[in-house]
Amino acid sequence: MKKIDKSAVYLSCQKTIRETSYDKSSRVNLVISDMPVIDFDAVKKFYMDEHGIDKGFELSSNDALYLRGKEDVAFIEFKNTHSGGLRDQKKELIGKMYDSTLMFLDLEGKSPQYAQENVDYILVYNSEKEPSKSQLYNQVGKRGGINMAIERVPFLKKFINYCVRNIYVYDVGEFERNFIKKQ
């Protein structure tokens, strides 16, 4: 397997949260932030080219990769849908989880244990598309500091301690409060 200079790849794929949260179909940025992240869709394209992966076999990737030190890593996926619509994207989200984790670990030269101990997954959705904000709050509320929104996408729970350390499901406002403002 070809050795890839991950630093050069990450540097060339650097963007902002604003850019990586852009939804082409509705022409809207879900999050307005200039926080730097790595455009993991661009990393995927580079990875496929470098490994000669046939274009007919398209890998999936999360939108962004956040790196702050060796032990603070997060994949970020933006979905311009209401939380209930996330279930309809089960196959896509699972594919992105597997493919992104494998590409990242290959680039980093790390074992799955590294991801289980150091990598978080953040799924951000558009609560403005919710039928009722108060209804969502009751369903998502926090118990003992645990992000209960994971219950909206229960099929992702199996990835905790398997592909990633933890999973957070936030609407845009929660993402800004619980992630961006804490960095």
Secondary structure, DSSP 8 states (H G I E B T S, - for coil): -----HHHHHHHTEEEHHHHTEETTTTEES-----EEEEHHHHHHHHHHHTT--TTS-----SEEEESSTT-EEEEEEE-S-GGGGGGGHHHHHHHHHHHHHHHHHHHT--HHHHHHHEEEEEEE-GGG-S-HHHHHHHH--BTTB-GGGGGSGGGGGGBTTTBSEEEEEEHHHHHHHTGGG-
